[in-house]
């Protein structure tokens, strides 16, 4: 046995020399326990022993050119051979030393590639491969997710396992509850000692068997504005500690009320979209990826070319014991369809505009409609102008791909309510003629995050048996620059019939959403309207990068939405609803209103939402909710799929899924609108 670079095996050898009477199995078990409890300084002493010394190759002697040779190279247009005084002057050596005289850098001159073989940058070949396709172990493959009803049996040496839970829940779990995932590599003593060593601040992890079996603890506390599931910590732990091998398992130790949010947190750690050439998926056609039908969105189908992550649960009951009942088929179906919706949403948000323009988005809607046996209604191009959709048409008329209003409708029998979900689908936002700066424009592919979330939530809700009328309205456009672009000072008439003076073409989202909510009211007769959008950068200032902003005319539904955010992990925080004080920011001398505020220091996010409500009417008798999720739509450079879990939880009582019903906000009756005081 040779010691490896991490020093662990080197430590085992020393441990076995000191105790020759101990068997190899006991020595490995005891050594692993001691290694985990050892300080980093002590570990480093063993790593230093095992690091092989680097062999330094002797450098070739530098050969300098003479003054004559340099002058010839500057004057002559053809390559001048350089002949070393030490080397022979044969044709082969001259060709080998030939350089391009016009070249100032060390880049290769393609014109003389055949004559200058020494300067051609050759690709380093993998010594282990026999064919041209050799994928490095460090490169991430595409990942499928599969939810299992109960814990399966696996060996951590071949199927790594990551166990995540709150410390108080991990202390309640017995080793026998997890033995099927840890045996025979981890003993009960090792597991108990590892749990005892956990000191989350805010999280902590201990390796049980090398890096193949790990137990991790979530933060000890969660404040009243956080989710009890600690969903964001789960996502970070899964991202950091998955092994990216063909098959592995994530075990979540949680209470049943946190099961849905914990599962969604794991899903967010595995985005689908990638154009990296090393992962074997860059050649996949865009058409097969839009709806995720061929590429797989976590339906559990085993594909040999993709990694598989099994997600399993150890449910803690109210009495502090382990619930031995496996998950039901209804719960597995709900989690699977929600996973599909979240990953579909994240994929659309991650895709650049050259792969996700208005045409591609309509194609994605049509694919989802085909799966649900629903034919979408599409109003597009000049038809928008003819029918009075001045907001959507005015924003998207300068783009090469015309704008569109697309509607998916699910209308079951015996429906009692009509719910409309309206999404902002700006596939790219340059700012128009009020153009964004070079640092503000990158990332504007995510401006369709609201419409993407509506699409994912609509799909999952219908699959979970939505019992009421449900409409998804997509306001699609590209805010581009061109000869037909909307100019500041232009006046547009929106679908509400009200006129808007444009004083900022970069405030385009509220224009398309105003048309969308008016359509939901006039044509769809919805009594509950929710619009979702990446509307304002000020949302991140008001509520932060983890919480979306909720603005509504109903105090009851505001409380419901906040509760749904905590139950789902898609957090929300309320912002001020006070039109009598804030709507004056849009005052115009020549039109009904302007589209941007006069004072940018006066509740920007609230004012932007009130602009939408003004076209619906402040006296609208139904429930109107506006969700601004400009910041939580992404984490770093990847989309989070924000909004899908939130909407499913908020309207969980309108589905046949028992899991969604159990976490839905209390109170099924629609609330009455709170009247203003005289």
DONU-317504 format. One record per residue (C-alpha): x, y, z; residue number from 1; residue in one letter. Coordinates in steps of 0.001 Angstrom, whole numbers, plus 500000, padded with zeros to 6 digits. Example, Ala and Ser with C-alpha at 12.3 -4.5 7.8 and 13.67 -1.06 7.14 Angstrom:
BEGIN
NODE        x        y        z   seq   type
NODE   512300   495500   507800     1      a
NODE   513670   498940   507140     2      s
***
This chain:
BEGIN
NODE        x        y        z   seq   type
NODE   500000   500000   500000     1      x
NODE   501454   503326   498903     2      x
NODE   500555   506570   500691     3      x
NODE   498469   509068   498704     4      x
NODE   498723   512839   498556     5      x
NODE   495920   513566   501046     6      x
NODE   497987   511941   503815     7      x
NODE   495251   509681   505194     8      x
NODE   496788   506374   504111     9      x
NODE   500168   507576   505278    10      x
NODE   498652   508166   508693    11      x
NODE   497074   504675   508651    12      x
NODE   500451   503075   507979    13      x
NODE   501979   504843   510965    14      x
NODE   498974   503911   513098    15      x
NODE   499254   500231   512137    16      x
NODE   503016   500166   512831    17      x
NODE   502406   501432   516368    18      x
NODE   499647   498832   516982    19      x
NODE   500682   495695   515038    20      x
NODE   498157   493477   516822    21      x
NODE   495106   495312   515473    22      x
NODE   493404   493964   512349    23      x
NODE   493417   496011   509171    24      x
NODE   489639   496656   509346    25      x
NODE   489815   497929   512918    26      x
NODE   492849   500026   512101    27      x
NODE   491034   501690   509173    28      x
NODE   487921   502358   511269    29      x
NODE   489836   503764   514224    30      x
NODE   492177   505682   511925    31      x
NODE   489253   507308   510081    32      x
NODE   487746   508446   513357    33      x
NODE   491035   509881   514582    34      x
NODE   491668   511536   511201    35      x
NODE   488310   513345   511322    36      x
NODE   489030   514643   514830    37      x
NODE   492575   515669   513964    38      x
NODE   493453   519330   513505    39      x
NODE   494355   520663   510077    40      x
NODE   497889   521437   511223    41      x
NODE   498455   517849   512289    42      x
NODE   497014   516534   509011    43      x
NODE   499355   518749   507037    44      x
NODE   502395   516961   508507    45      x
NODE   501261   513720   506888    46      x
NODE   500406   515398   503589    47      x
NODE   503891   516942   503369    48      x
NODE   505444   513486   503721    49      x
NODE   503525   512143   500751    50      x
NODE   503811   515001   498238    51      x
NODE   506191   513819   495497    52      x
NODE   509025   516118   494592    53      x
NODE   508527   517884   491312    54      x
NODE   511091   517088   488657    55      x
NODE   512374   520174   486893    56      x
NODE   513348   519641   483304    57      x
NODE   516573   521374   482239    58      x
NODE   515900   524327   479970    59      x
NODE   517463   524445   476551    60      x
NODE   520196   527056   476124    61      x
NODE   518951   530367   474715    62      x
NODE   520188   531068   471212    63      x
NODE   520479   534724   470298    64      x
NODE   520157   536125   466809    65      x
NODE   522805   538264   465257    66      x
NODE   522170   541870   464141    67      x
NODE   522203   540826   460483    68      x
NODE   519585   538158   461056    69      x
NODE   517313   540643   462860    70      x
NODE   517624   543171   460004    71      x
NODE   516806   540487   457450    72      x
NODE   513697   539454   459389    73      x
NODE   512445   543064   459488    74      x
NODE   513059   543695   455767    75      x
NODE   512114   540402   454217    76      x
NODE   508395   539704   453702    77      x
NODE   508960   535950   453610    78      x
NODE   509884   533813   456612    79      x
NODE   513602   533937   457270    80      x
NODE   515143   530732   458554    81      x
NODE   517160   531065   461686    82      x
NODE   520177   528839   461838    83      x
NODE   521859   528255   465136    84      x
NODE   525646   528327   465004    85      x
NODE   525702   525091   466947    86      x
NODE   523191   523240   464776    87      x
NODE   523584   521956   461270    88      x
NODE   522274   523953   458337    89      x
NODE   520254   521130   456840    90      x
NODE   516830   521762   455295    91      x
NODE   515076   519943   458125    92      x
NODE   516611   522067   460892    93      x
NODE   515997   525312   458985    94      x
NODE   512327   524468   458555    95      x
NODE   512098   523593   462210    96      x
NODE   513390   527015   463275    97      x
NODE   511408   529051   460727    98      x
NODE   509412   531925   462235    99      x
NODE   506976   534418   460756   100      x
NODE   508652   537858   460457   101      x
NODE   505367   539825   460815   102      x
NODE   504494   538086   464019   103      x
NODE   505123   540202   467151   104      x
NODE   503569   537851   469721   105      x
NODE   504079   534180   470308   106      x
NODE   500842   533290   468543   107      x
NODE   501119   530884   465647   108      x
NODE   501015   532256   462101   109      x
NODE   498478   530070   460264   110      x
NODE   499900   531065   456876   111      x
NODE   503097   529147   457588   112      x
NODE   501596   526353   459656   113      x
NODE   503008   523606   457462   114      x
NODE   506468   525122   457436   115      x
NODE   506514   525936   461151   116      x
NODE   505468   522728   462914   117      x
NODE   507252   523707   466123   118      x
NODE   504946   526701   466691   119      x
NODE   501665   524859   466213   120      x
NODE   499858   524643   469558   121      x
NODE   499082   520978   469914   122      x
NODE   496277   519653   472100   123      x
NODE   497524   517658   475055   124      x
NODE   496254   514127   474804   125      x
NODE   495102   512098   477779   126      x
NODE   497590   509227   478245   127      x
NODE   494845   506860   479385   128      x
NODE   492551   507216   476396   129      x
NODE   492447   505031   473339   130      x
NODE   489873   507084   471429   131      x
NODE   489326   510766   470886   132      x
NODE   486520   510911   473456   133      x
NODE   488043   511088   476918   134      x
NODE   486060   512864   479610   135      x
NODE   487905   514064   482667   136      x
NODE   486597   512971   486050   137      x
NODE   486519   516561   487209   138      x
NODE   484110   517691   484501   139      x
NODE   480469   517687   485593   140      x
NODE   478004   515563   483669   141      x
NODE   474307   516292   483321   142      x
NODE   472363   515101   486355   143      x
NODE   468986   513436   486758   144      x
NODE   467105   513475   490058   145      x
NODE   465043   510598   491408   146      x
NODE   462908   510623   494550   147      x
NODE   462641   507308   496357   148      x
NODE   459821   506349   498710   149      x
NODE   462219   504931   501320   150      x
NODE   465911   504422   501938   151      x
NODE   467512   502006   499521   152      x
NODE   470507   499772   500129   153      x
NODE   473874   500886   498798   154      x
NODE   477580   500799   499595   155      x
NODE   479136   504260   500108   156      x
NODE   482330   503058   498440   157      x
NODE   480494   502716   495116   158      x
NODE   477497   505009   495757   159      x
NODE   478487   508054   497829   160      x
NODE   475944   509353   500319   161      x
NODE   475407   512824   501803   162      x
NODE   473206   513019   504921   163      x
NODE   471801   516477   505716   164      x
NODE   469661   517547   508649   165      x
NODE   469307   519826   511615   166      x
NODE   471494   518806   514538   167      x
NODE   468512   518099   516797   168      x
NODE   467075   515785   514144   169      x
NODE   470383   513993   513560   170      x
NODE   470606   513286   517296   171      x
NODE   467175   511629   517142   172      x
NODE   468170   509310   514297   173      x
NODE   469552   505906   515247   174      x
NODE   472278   504201   513303   175      x
NODE   469896   501395   512308   176      x
NODE   467750   503977   510486   177      x
NODE   470687   504766   508178   178      x
NODE   472511   501424   508212   179      x
NODE   471310   500564   504700   180      x
NODE   473217   503566   503340   181      x
NODE   476369   503308   505498   182      x
NODE   477071   499633   506123   183      x
NODE   479522   497959   505980   184      x
NODE   481915   500931   505701   185      x
NODE   480728   502905   508719   186      x
NODE   480122   501486   512194   187      x
NODE   477579   502715   514712   188      x
NODE   480350   504081   516938   189      x
NODE   481817   506102   514075   190      x
NODE   478418   507545   513191   191      x
NODE   477585   508558   516767   192      x
NODE   481006   510116   517289   193      x
NODE   480684   512034   514019   194      x
NODE   477297   513484   514986   195      x
NODE   478740   514440   518381   196      x
NODE   481539   516331   516598   197      x
NODE   479141   518506   514586   198      x
NODE   479179   522167   515626   199      x
NODE   477287   524121   512916   200      x
NODE   478362   527749   512596   201      x
NODE   476311   528175   510477   202      x
NODE   476800   524704   508928   203      x
NODE   479235   521881   509588   204      x
NODE   480078   518496   508114   205      x
NODE   482044   515412   509166   206      x
NODE   483313   512703   506865   207      x
NODE   482235   509199   507880   208      x
NODE   484115   507207   505253   209      x
NODE   486752   509167   503354   210      x
NODE   484712   511581   501179   211      x
NODE   482146   508981   500131   212      x
NODE   479951   509193   503230   213      x
NODE   479358   512575   504851   214      x
NODE   476973   513896   507468   215      x
NODE   476210   517644   507460   216      x
NODE   474337   519825   509938   217      x
NODE   472133   522784   509016   218      x
NODE   472096   526111   510897   219      x
NODE   470790   525875   514441   220      x
NODE   468425   528846   514216   221      x
NODE   465972   530215   511680   222      x
NODE   464405   533621   512299   223      x
NODE   460759   534455   511653   224      x
NODE   461545   535775   508163   225      x
NODE   463448   532620   507191   226      x
NODE   462183   529204   506192   227      x
NODE   462235   526533   508907   228      x
NODE   463629   524082   506339   229      x
NODE   466886   526110   506000   230      x
NODE   466473   525611   502245   231      x
NODE   469296   527945   501173   232      x
NODE   471779   526113   503415   233      x
NODE   470678   522767   501941   234      x
NODE   471350   524007   498412   235      x
NODE   474827   525248   499347   236      x
NODE   475735   521977   501091   237      x
NODE   474571   519852   498161   238      x
NODE   476488   522000   495668   239      x
NODE   479665   521764   497749   240      x
NODE   479668   518086   498664   241      x
NODE   478166   516065   495823   242      x
NODE   480782   513890   494142   243      x
NODE   479497   514105   490528   244      x
NODE   479765   510343   490042   245      x
NODE   477384   508157   487984   246      x
NODE   475138   507490   490986   247      x
NODE   474956   508893   494511   248      x
NODE   472397   509648   497207   249      x
NODE   471302   512671   499216   250      x
NODE   469443   511758   502420   251      x
NODE   467366   514541   504004   252      x
NODE   466504   514225   507700   253      x
NODE   463562   516564   508294   254      x
NODE   460032   516956   509567   255      x
NODE   457181   516238   507185   256      x
NODE   456134   519893   506935   257      x
NODE   459629   520741   505637   258      x
NODE   459820   517830   503196   259      x
NODE   458630   519803   500144   260      x
NODE   460911   522804   500721   261      x
NODE   463916   520552   501427   262      x
NODE   463351   518595   498220   263      x
NODE   463070   521806   496173   264      x
NODE   466323   523038   497754   265      x
NODE   468160   519944   496484   266      x
NODE   466704   520438   492994   267      x
NODE   468073   523999   492799   268      x
NODE   471614   522651   493169   269      x
NODE   471460   520857   489801   270      x
NODE   470851   523299   486904   271      x
NODE   470338   521793   483481   272      x
NODE   471590   524306   480943   273      x
NODE   475218   524182   479869   274      x
NODE   477150   524835   476700   275      x
NODE   480505   523641   478003   276      x
NODE   482039   521362   475414   277      x
NODE   483582   519055   477990   278      x
NODE   480314   517768   479421   279      x
NODE   479158   515936   476354   280      x
NODE   475943   517964   476035   281      x
NODE   476944   520979   473985   282      x
NODE   475911   519282   470775   283      x
NODE   472363   518649   472022   284      x
NODE   469871   520494   469801   285      x
NODE   468164   523447   471408   286      x
NODE   464780   522129   470329   287      x
NODE   465072   519068   472546   288      x
NODE   466183   521149   475504   289      x
NODE   463474   523807   475629   290      x
NODE   460788   521612   477102   291      x
NODE   463300   519280   478743   292      x
NODE   461482   516352   477221   293      x
NODE   464501   514628   475704   294      x
NODE   467171   516013   477988   295      x
NODE   465283   515040   481139   296      x
NODE   464184   517362   483878   297      x
NODE   464456   515074   486845   298      x
NODE   461737   512538   486050   299      x
NODE   463874   509764   487450   300      x
NODE   464508   508064   484113   301      x
NODE   467880   506359   484176   302      x
NODE   470165   507474   481375   303      x
NODE   473583   505874   481211   304      x
NODE   475150   509068   479839   305      x
NODE   473918   511177   482780   306      x
NODE   474609   511126   486488   307      x
NODE   471814   510080   488818   308      x
NODE   471184   511563   492255   309      x
NODE   468755   509651   494459   310      x
NODE   466938   511870   496957   311      x
NODE   465651   509995   500006   312      x
NODE   464078   511080   503281   313      x
NODE   464173   510194   506952   314      x
NODE   461038   511835   508315   315      x
NODE   460934   512911   511959   316      x
NODE   457423   512787   513449   317      x
NODE   455973   515165   516026   318      x
NODE   456839   512808   518896   319      x
NODE   460550   512920   518078   320      x
NODE   460700   509463   516518   321      x
NODE   461416   508313   512989   322      x
NODE   458369   507836   510778   323      x
NODE   458880   504443   509144   324      x
NODE   456076   504911   506581   325      x
NODE   457428   505363   503044   326      x
NODE   456381   508291   500888   327      x
NODE   453152   507756   498979   328      x
NODE   452855   507692   495200   329      x
NODE   451024   511022   495377   330      x
NODE   453946   512623   497240   331      x
NODE   456514   511160   494844   332      x
NODE   454500   512422   491859   333      x
NODE   454180   515898   493367   334      x
NODE   457924   516129   494026   335      x
NODE   458785   514807   490561   336      x
NODE   456521   517254   488721   337      x
NODE   457711   520142   490878   338      x
NODE   461286   519179   490045   339      x
NODE   460437   519270   486349   340      x
NODE   458889   522723   486745   341      x
NODE   461823   524180   488700   342      x
NODE   464458   522834   486323   343      x
NODE   462471   523957   483273   344      x
NODE   462243   527464   484735   345      x
NODE   465947   527604   485585   346      x
NODE   466896   526332   482129   347      x
NODE   464891   529044   480351   348      x
NODE   466369   531767   482561   349      x
NODE   469916   530489   482000   350      x
NODE   469590   530328   478209   351      x
NODE   470958   533333   476265   352      x
NODE   468753   535304   473900   353      x
NODE   470231   533710   470773   354      x
NODE   468780   530416   472043   355      x
NODE   465756   531773   473959   356      x
NODE   464142   534577   472007   357      x
NODE   460389   535090   471630   358      x
NODE   460140   532315   469023   359      x
NODE   461910   529844   471292   360      x
NODE   459798   530820   474288   361      x
NODE   456597   530284   472298   362      x
NODE   457987   526911   471253   363      x
NODE   458557   526009   474921   364      x
NODE   454975   527025   475762   365      x
NODE   453652   524935   472874   366      x
NODE   455641   521889   474016   367      x
NODE   454270   522175   477547   368      x
NODE   450797   522692   476079   369      x
NODE   451140   519517   474014   370      x
NODE   452069   517531   477111   371      x
NODE   449032   518898   478942   372      x
NODE   446730   518615   475869   373      x
NODE   446230   522396   475822   374      x
NODE   446404   524574   472714   375      x
NODE   447872   528000   473503   376      x
NODE   446292   531237   472310   377      x
NODE   448880   533417   470548   378      x
NODE   448468   537114   469673   379      x
NODE   451516   538336   467811   380      x
NODE   453146   541145   465856   381      x
NODE   450841   543645   464181   382      x
NODE   447807   541891   465637   383      x
NODE   448884   543189   469046   384      x
NODE   448723   546747   467730   385      x
NODE   445344   546184   466077   386      x
NODE   443827   544753   469265   387      x
NODE   445127   547570   471454   388      x
NODE   448065   545934   473276   389      x
NODE   450139   549104   473071   390      x
NODE   452426   548148   475937   391      x
NODE   453685   544809   474583   392      x
NODE   453816   546043   470993   393      x
NODE   455606   549282   471876   394      x
NODE   458323   547477   473840   395      x
NODE   459044   544734   471297   396      x
NODE   458429   546361   467903   397      x
NODE   462129   547228   467337   398      x
NODE   463366   543647   467720   399      x
NODE   464009   541270   464823   400      x
NODE   461605   538755   466405   401      x
NODE   458139   540280   466941   402      x
NODE   456551   540374   470431   403      x
NODE   453661   538150   471503   404      x
NODE   450986   537563   474105   405      x
NODE   450586   533823   474749   406      x
NODE   447911   532235   476969   407      x
NODE   447613   528691   478339   408      x
NODE   444227   527883   479888   409      x
NODE   443273   524966   482140   410      x
NODE   439495   524926   482642   411      x
NODE   438242   521825   484492   412      x
NODE   434608   521080   485160   413      x
NODE   433002   522271   488410   414      x
NODE   435580   525079   488777   415      x
NODE   434536   527748   491268   416      x
NODE   437300   530325   490871   417      x
NODE   439381   531731   488049   418      x
NODE   443052   532356   488754   419      x
NODE   445339   534122   486275   420      x
NODE   449135   534058   486504   421      x
NODE   450768   536816   484434   422      x
NODE   454501   536667   483704   423      x
NODE   456928   539247   482383   424      x
NODE   458839   537643   479512   425      x
NODE   461423   540157   478329   426      x
NODE   463826   537713   476688   427      x
NODE   466526   540389   476652   428      x
NODE   466541   543936   477993   429      x
NODE   469026   546350   476455   430      x
NODE   467105   549233   478014   431      x
NODE   465947   550417   474590   432      x
NODE   467036   553934   473635   433      x
NODE   467536   554592   477374   434      x
NODE   470254   552012   476964   435      x
NODE   471933   550234   479854   436      x
NODE   475639   550581   480595   437      x
NODE   478211   547920   479736   438      x
NODE   478225   546583   483302   439      x
NODE   474443   546711   483779   440      x
NODE   473459   544891   480576   441      x
NODE   475143   541475   481093   442      x
NODE   472692   539165   482804   443      x
NODE   469599   540733   481234   444      x
NODE   468769   537360   479676   445      x
NODE   467188   536708   483103   446      x
NODE   464517   539370   482532   447      x
NODE   462131   536595   481452   448      x
NODE   462349   534987   484898   449      x
NODE   458753   535841   485780   450      x
NODE   457274   534235   482657   451      x
NODE   459565   531208   483057   452      x
NODE   458365   530692   486643   453      x
NODE   454733   530979   485519   454      x
NODE   455331   528303   482871   455      x
NODE   456990   525899   485311   456      x
NODE   454325   526456   487978   457      x
NODE   451460   526077   485480   458      x
NODE   452867   522754   484268   459      x
NODE   453329   521355   487781   460      x
NODE   449943   522645   489014   461      x
NODE   448026   521000   486162   462      x
NODE   449975   517760   486650   463      x
NODE   449051   517835   490353   464      x
NODE   445352   518119   489509   465      x
NODE   444391   521785   489677   466      x
NODE   440671   521940   490439   467      x
NODE   439860   525553   489425   468      x
NODE   440283   527579   486257   469      x
NODE   443942   528436   485821   470      x
NODE   445326   530731   483115   471      x
NODE   448991   531459   482393   472      x
NODE   449544   534724   480501   473      x
NODE   452997   535296   478988   474      x
NODE   453916   538848   477921   475      x
NODE   456844   538212   475568   476      x
NODE   459078   540812   473937   477      x
NODE   462699   541821   473405   478      x
NODE   463487   545379   474465   479      x
NODE   465875   546174   471651   480      x
NODE   467342   549175   469837   481      x
NODE   466469   549895   466223   482      x
NODE   464824   552317   463779   483      x
NODE   461370   551404   465121   484      x
NODE   462307   551570   468794   485      x
NODE   460085   553474   471194   486      x
NODE   461511   556922   471934   487      x
NODE   461334   558873   475178   488      x
NODE   458405   561318   474870   489      x
NODE   456362   558832   472828   490      x
NODE   452830   558192   474078   491      x
NODE   451295   554692   473981   492      x
NODE   447716   553619   474574   493      x
NODE   447642   550393   476584   494      x
NODE   445009   547642   476633   495      x
NODE   443318   549386   479566   496      x
NODE   442605   552378   477291   497      x
NODE   444807   554686   479356   498      x
NODE   447653   556665   477789   499      x
NODE   451261   556517   478965   500      x
NODE   454002   559050   478285   501      x
NODE   457338   557258   477948   502      x
NODE   460061   558987   479923   503      x
NODE   462276   555902   480342   504      x
NODE   462371   553074   477794   505      x
NODE   464216   550944   480364   506      x
NODE   461022   550809   482477   507      x
NODE   459417   548388   480012   508      x
NODE   458332   545502   482240   509      x
NODE   455443   547416   483782   510      x
NODE   454143   548244   480288   511      x
NODE   453865   544620   479151   512      x
NODE   452467   543468   482509   513      x
NODE   449800   546170   482437   514      x
NODE   448505   544728   479177   515      x
NODE   448692   541228   480653   516      x
NODE   446705   541909   483846   517      x
NODE   444067   543891   481897   518      x
NODE   443674   540943   479526   519      x
NODE   443272   538628   482540   520      x
NODE   440517   540867   483888   521      x
NODE   438649   541779   480675   522      x
NODE   438946   538587   478643   523      x
NODE   439628   535814   481170   524      x
NODE   437341   537209   483922   525      x
NODE   439837   536255   486641   526      x
NODE   438946   537052   490244   527      x
NODE   442499   536315   491489   528      x
NODE   445327   537835   489437   529      x
NODE   448999   537369   490298   530      x
NODE   451762   538894   488203   531      x
NODE   455386   537886   488632   532      x
NODE   458346   539774   487221   533      x
NODE   461987   540722   487520   534      x
NODE   460702   544270   487620   535      x
NODE   463089   546563   489541   536      x
NODE   466670   546512   490713   537      x
NODE   465376   548382   493756   538      x
NODE   463744   545125   494921   539      x
NODE   467159   543831   495963   540      x
NODE   467696   546985   498024   541      x
NODE   464245   546758   499618   542      x
NODE   464022   543037   500453   543      x
NODE   467446   541559   499689   544      x
NODE   468713   538810   497412   545      x
NODE   466862   535929   499100   546      x
NODE   463382   537452   499532   547      x
NODE   461097   538490   496701   548      x
NODE   458795   541482   497233   549      x
NODE   455020   541041   497543   550      x
NODE   452634   543943   496836   551      x
NODE   448888   543294   497057   552      x
NODE   445542   544959   497616   553      x
NODE   444538   542215   500089   554      x
NODE   445968   542008   503588   555      x
NODE   444752   538408   503921   556      x
NODE   446513   537260   500773   557      x
NODE   449629   539135   501791   558      x
NODE   449749   536997   504952   559      x
NODE   449060   533867   502879   560      x
NODE   451869   534644   500455   561      x
NODE   454353   535232   503278   562      x
NODE   453382   531895   504824   563      x
NODE   453678   530149   501458   564      x
NODE   457150   531631   501016   565      x
NODE   458333   530173   504321   566      x
NODE   456773   526778   503586   567      x
NODE   458245   526536   500084   568      x
NODE   461680   528095   500557   569      x
NODE   460922   530830   497967   570      x
NODE   460880   533599   500540   571      x
NODE   458815   536780   500330   572      x
NODE   458730   540091   502202   573      x
NODE   455945   542703   501989   574      x
NODE   456402   546155   500489   575      x
NODE   454159   549192   500924   576      x
NODE   450762   549280   499212   577      x
NODE   449681   552926   499418   578      x
NODE   448512   554271   496028   579      x
NODE   447086   557492   497485   580      x
NODE   450599   558550   498519   581      x
NODE   452790   557012   495824   582      x
NODE   450944   557041   492506   583      x
NODE   451463   560783   492102   584      x
NODE   455055   559921   491137   585      x
NODE   453734   559099   487629   586      x
NODE   451977   562432   487019   587      x
NODE   452111   563659   483403   588      x
NODE   451008   566981   481877   589      x
NODE   449979   565492   478511   590      x
NODE   448983   561848   479225   591      x
NODE   447245   559829   481933   592      x
NODE   450605   558920   483445   593      x
NODE   454322   558525   482799   594      x
NODE   455978   555127   482934   595      x
NODE   458776   556019   485369   596      x
NODE   458806   557820   488703   597      x
NODE   459936   561385   489187   598      x
NODE   461660   560652   492522   599      x
NODE   463749   557479   492477   600      x
NODE   464220   557646   496255   601      x
NODE   460508   557171   496985   602      x
NODE   459645   553424   497244   603      x
NODE   460620   552478   493694   604      x
NODE   459485   548855   493891   605      x
NODE   456100   549809   495323   606      x
NODE   455589   552514   492696   607      x
NODE   456438   550127   489856   608      x
NODE   453830   547672   491113   609      x
NODE   451255   550437   491528   610      x
NODE   451711   551375   487860   611      x
NODE   450435   547886   486970   612      x
NODE   447573   548113   489478   613      x
NODE   446503   551469   488008   614      x
NODE   445694   549838   484667   615      x
NODE   443786   547077   486419   616      x
NODE   442051   549742   488501   617      x
NODE   442559   550528   492177   618      x
NODE   438870   549689   492651   619      x
NODE   439323   546180   491219   620      x
NODE   436982   543985   493326   621      x
NODE   439111   540856   493133   622      x
NODE   442501   539934   494573   623      x
NODE   445611   541314   492883   624      x
NODE   449132   540295   493854   625      x
NODE   452428   541480   492419   626      x
NODE   455678   539558   493044   627      x
NODE   458956   541294   492200   628      x
NODE   461760   538705   492140   629      x
NODE   464529   540521   490285   630      x
NODE   467260   539411   492702   631      x
NODE   466264   535913   493947   632      x
NODE   465796   534772   490332   633      x
NODE   469505   533936   490295   634      x
NODE   472316   533008   492652   635      x
NODE   475680   533978   491226   636      x
NODE   475641   533154   487530   637      x
NODE   472989   530417   487670   638      x
NODE   469209   530611   487817   639      x
NODE   467412   529328   490915   640      x
NODE   464015   528421   489467   641      x
NODE   462463   530852   491940   642      x
NODE   458673   531096   491946   643      x
NODE   457565   527572   491042   644      x
NODE   457504   526186   494584   645      x
NODE   456018   529459   495875   646      x
NODE   453021   529391   493509   647      x
NODE   452361   525678   494054   648      x
NODE   452308   526213   497814   649      x
NODE   450235   529400   497665   650      x
NODE   447513   527687   495617   651      x
NODE   448021   524217   497101   652      x
NODE   444414   524027   498310   653      x
NODE   443284   524300   494684   654      x
NODE   445039   521016   493758   655      x
NODE   444388   517340   494451   656      x
NODE   447884   516833   495866   657      x
NODE   447752   516000   499576   658      x
NODE   451356   517134   500003   659      x
NODE   450588   520612   498627   660      x
NODE   447355   520797   500611   661      x
NODE   449233   520039   503832   662      x
NODE   451580   523025   503407   663      x
NODE   449150   525460   501752   664      x
NODE   448267   528622   503719   665      x
NODE   445232   528291   505955   666      x
NODE   441831   529500   504794   667      x
NODE   440315   528333   501512   668      x
NODE   437641   531014   501080   669      x
NODE   438660   534030   498963   670      x
NODE   438971   537080   501228   671      x
NODE   436977   540234   500822   672      x
NODE   438868   543319   499707   673      x
NODE   439859   545615   502548   674      x
NODE   438054   548939   502090   675      x
NODE   439852   552262   502358   676      x
NODE   438843   554525   505217   677      x
NODE   436944   557723   504396   678      x
***
